[in-house]
Amino acid sequence: MKKACTILLAAAFLITALPSALFAQDAPPPVSEMWMMVPKADQRSEFYEGLKAHMEFRSEAGDPRAWNTYTPMLGDEIDRVVVRYCCFEWADADAYRAWSEENPEVGKHWQENVDPYVESYGHYFDEVDWANSNIRGEWGPWKYFAETKFDLKPGDASTFDAIRDKISQIALNQGYATEDRPWIWATGVGGSKSESIVVPMKGLANMAPSGETFFNFLARILGSDEAAEELFAKLTESVEKQDFQIWELHEDMSMKRAE
């Protein structure tokens, strides 16, 4: 294994792997798995072609997971490529490892067609907090995913979680959560504590403000701007670092999923 990437993509864009019918019933399983790669600078085109061919190979081999591929749009590390699958139970990870061992030609195809063009790898899991997330109505199609990631101060996770839960439940139960305002919360597994909120978008036009802002909504529900500001201040007191990224889904380098 080559040296791991230093960036953790927490809970973004995972929802593209889920059929809409799931949200009409029970919440999906919570776990997602991600591989982050940096292609070699002088072999990026070979990497992309190899990855595309490998996704087709995995589909033909009967891979039970429909992996999706994403790239970041902001900052100075836009050479990263993420391959991700969601969602499953932890026990399903054992079954998937068994499938991989029973189909060694899949790993061999990766080693021959993709790995030669990879500079470094990173491997991560995260858990989705469906109880505080909002996905309803018609499914996607989502193309972009706006992620705000919070790296939390040591020992302050419980404080952050309590305020996050309160804000989310107000949004879910007091009229802010609609089909046009989807969001997902998730927590990174391992390492320092991090949480992310991801807003899926059909196009970049969704970045423009539309309708009542969440701050104004919260101030209206709580009775004043000061009350809303106080709640947000309590949330950010637990945050050591905050980052924002937009991730783009690449259908041509992703596997087709069953509807």
C-alpha positions in Angstrom: 0.0 0.0 0.0 1.3 3.4 -0.9 1.4 6.3 1.5 -2.1 7.5 2.6 -3.6 10.8 1.6 -3.8 13.3 4.3 -7.3 14.6 3.5 -10.4 12.9 5.0 -13.6 13.4 3.0 -16.2 12.9 5.6 -19.7 12.4 4.6 -20.3 13.8 1.2 -22.1 12.6 -1.9 -22.7 9.2 -0.6 -26.4 9.4 -1.2 -26.1 9.0 -5.0 -25.7 5.2 -4.4 -29.1 4.9 -2.8 -32.5 4.2 -4.6 -35.3 6.7 -3.7 -37.5 3.9 -2.5 -35.4 3.5 0.6 -36.4 6.9 1.9 -40.1 6.1 1.6 -39.6 3.3 4.1 -36.9 2.8 6.8 -33.7 4.7 6.8 -30.8 3.1 4.9 -27.9 1.4 6.7 -25.4 3.9 8.1 -21.9 3.0 6.8 -20.1 4.2 3.7 -16.6 3.3 2.5 -14.3 5.5 0.5 -10.9 5.2 -1.3 -9.1 8.5 -2.1 -6.4 8.4 -4.7 -3.9 10.9 -6.2 -3.1 10.0 -9.8 0.5 10.4 -10.9 0.9 13.9 -12.3 2.2 12.9 -15.7 -0.3 9.9 -16.1 -3.7 11.3 -15.2 -5.3 10.5 -18.6 -4.0 6.9 -18.3 -5.5 6.8 -14.7 -8.9 8.0 -15.8 -9.1 5.6 -18.8 -8.0 2.7 -16.5 -10.5 3.6 -13.9 -13.3 3.8 -16.4 -12.4 0.4 -17.8 -12.1 -1.1 -14.3 -15.6 0.1 -13.3 -17.0 -1.6 -16.4 -15.0 -4.7 -15.5 -16.4 -4.7 -11.9 -19.9 -4.4 -13.2 -19.5 -7.4 -15.5 -17.9 -9.4 -12.7 -21.1 -8.9 -10.6 -19.7 -6.6 -8.0 -22.6 -6.2 -5.4 -21.6 -2.6 -4.8 -22.2 0.3 -7.2 -19.1 2.4 -6.6 -19.3 6.2 -7.5 -16.4 8.5 -8.5 -16.0 12.1 -7.4 -13.5 14.9 -7.7 -13.2 18.2 -5.7 -13.8 21.6 -7.4 -12.2 24.0 -4.8 -8.7 24.6 -3.4 -5.2 23.5 -4.4 -5.7 19.7 -4.1 -8.2 19.2 -7.0 -6.1 16.3 -8.3 -7.8 14.0 -5.7 -10.1 11.3 -7.0 -12.6 9.6 -4.7 -14.3 6.2 -5.2 -17.1 5.6 -2.8 -20.0 3.3 -1.9 -22.9 3.8 0.5 -24.7 2.4 2.4 -24.3 -0.9 4.3 -24.1 -2.4 7.7 -20.8 -3.2 9.3 -21.4 -6.9 8.9 -21.8 -6.4 5.2 -18.1 -5.4 5.0 -17.2 -9.0 5.9 -19.4 -10.4 3.1 -17.9 -8.0 0.6 -14.4 -8.9 1.6 -15.4 -12.6 1.0 -16.7 -11.7 -2.4 -13.4 -10.0 -3.3 -11.4 -13.0 -2.2 -13.7 -15.3 -4.3 -13.2 -13.1 -7.4 -9.4 -12.4 -7.5 -9.6 -11.4 -11.1 -11.2 -8.1 -10.0 -8.2 -7.1 -7.9 -5.8 -8.3 -10.6 -7.6 -6.1 -13.1 -7.1 -3.1 -10.8 -3.4 -3.8 -10.2 -2.8 -4.0 -14.0 -5.0 -1.2 -15.2 -5.3 1.4 -12.5 -2.6 1.0 -9.7 0.4 1.8 -12.0 -0.9 5.3 -12.4 -1.7 6.0 -8.7 0.7 8.1 -6.6 -1.0 7.5 -3.2 -4.1 6.0 -1.5 -6.2 6.8 1.5 -9.0 4.5 2.9 -11.9 5.7 5.1 -15.3 4.9 6.6 -18.0 7.1 7.9 -21.4 6.7 9.5 -24.5 8.6 8.3 -26.8 10.2 10.9 -30.1 9.6 9.1 -32.1 10.8 12.1 -30.8 14.3 11.7 -30.7 14.3 7.8 -33.3 15.3 5.3 -33.9 13.3 2.1 -37.4 13.1 0.8 -39.5 13.3 -2.4 -38.1 12.4 -5.8 -34.6 11.1 -6.0 -31.9 13.3 -7.6 -30.3 13.2 -10.0 -27.6 14.9 -7.9 -24.5 16.1 -9.7 -22.7 18.2 -7.1 -22.3 18.0 -3.3 -21.5 20.9 -1.1 -19.7 19.7 2.0 -19.0 21.6 5.2 -16.6 19.6 7.4 -16.1 20.3 11.1 -12.9 19.1 12.8 -13.9 19.1 16.5 -11.9 20.0 19.5 -10.8 17.1 21.7 -13.5 16.2 24.2 -16.1 18.6 22.7 -17.9 16.1 20.4 -20.9 15.6 22.8 -21.5 19.4 22.9 -21.4 19.7 19.1 -23.7 16.7 18.7 -26.3 18.0 21.2 -26.5 21.4 19.4 -26.5 19.7 16.0 -29.4 17.5 17.0 -31.3 20.4 18.4 -30.9 22.6 15.2 -31.6 19.6 12.9 -34.8 18.6 14.7 -36.1 22.2 14.6 -35.5 22.2 10.9 -37.1 18.8 10.4 -40.1 19.4 12.6 -40.8 23.1 12.2 -41.2 23.4 8.4 -37.7 24.1 7.0 -37.1 20.5 5.7 -38.6 20.2 2.2 -37.9 18.2 -0.9 -35.9 21.2 -2.2 -33.7 21.4 0.9 -31.9 18.1 1.3 -29.0 17.7 3.6 -27.1 14.8 5.3 -25.0 14.6 8.5 -22.2 12.1 8.9 -19.3 11.3 11.2 -15.9 10.1 10.2 -14.7 6.8 11.7 -11.2 6.8 13.3 -8.7 9.5 13.8 -9.6 12.9 15.3 -13.3 13.5 15.6 -14.9 15.1 12.5 -18.5 15.7 11.3 -19.8 16.9 8.0 -23.0 18.3 6.6 -23.5 17.7 2.9 -26.0 19.4 0.6 -26.7 17.6 -2.7 -27.3 19.8 -5.7 -28.6 19.1 -9.2 -26.6 22.0 -10.6 -24.3 24.8 -9.4 -27.2 27.2 -9.7 -28.4 25.7 -6.4 -25.4 27.5 -4.7 -27.3 30.8 -5.1 -29.5 31.8 -2.1 -33.2 31.1 -2.6 -36.1 31.7 -0.2 -35.8 32.1 3.5 -32.3 31.5 4.8 -31.8 29.0 7.6 -30.6 31.6 10.0 -33.8 33.7 9.4 -35.9 30.6 9.8 -34.2 29.7 13.0 -34.4 33.2 14.4 -38.2 33.2 13.6 -38.7 29.9 15.3 -36.6 30.8 18.4 -38.1 34.3 18.6 -35.1 36.5 17.9 -31.8 36.9 16.0 -30.0 36.8 19.3 -31.4 33.4 20.2 -30.3 32.0 16.8 -26.8 33.6 17.1 -26.4 32.1 20.6 -27.2 28.6 19.3 -24.8 28.8 16.4 -22.1 30.2 18.7 -22.5 27.2 21.0 -22.1 24.9 18.0 -18.9 26.6 16.7 -17.3 26.7 20.2 -16.7 23.0 19.7 -15.1 23.4 16.3 -11.3 23.5 15.9 -11.3 23.8 12.1 -14.0 24.2 9.4 -13.6 23.5 5.6 -15.9 23.8 2.6 -15.7 21.8 -0.6 -17.9 21.1 -3.6 -17.6 17.5 -5.0 -18.6 16.6 -8.6 -20.0 13.1 -9.4 -18.5 11.5 -12.6 -21.1 9.1 -14.0 -18.6 8.0 -16.8 -16.2 6.7 -14.1 -18.9 5.2 -11.8 -20.8 1.9 -11.8 -24.4 1.7 -12.8 -26.7 1.1 -9.8 -29.9 -0.9 -9.7 -33.0 1.2 -9.3 
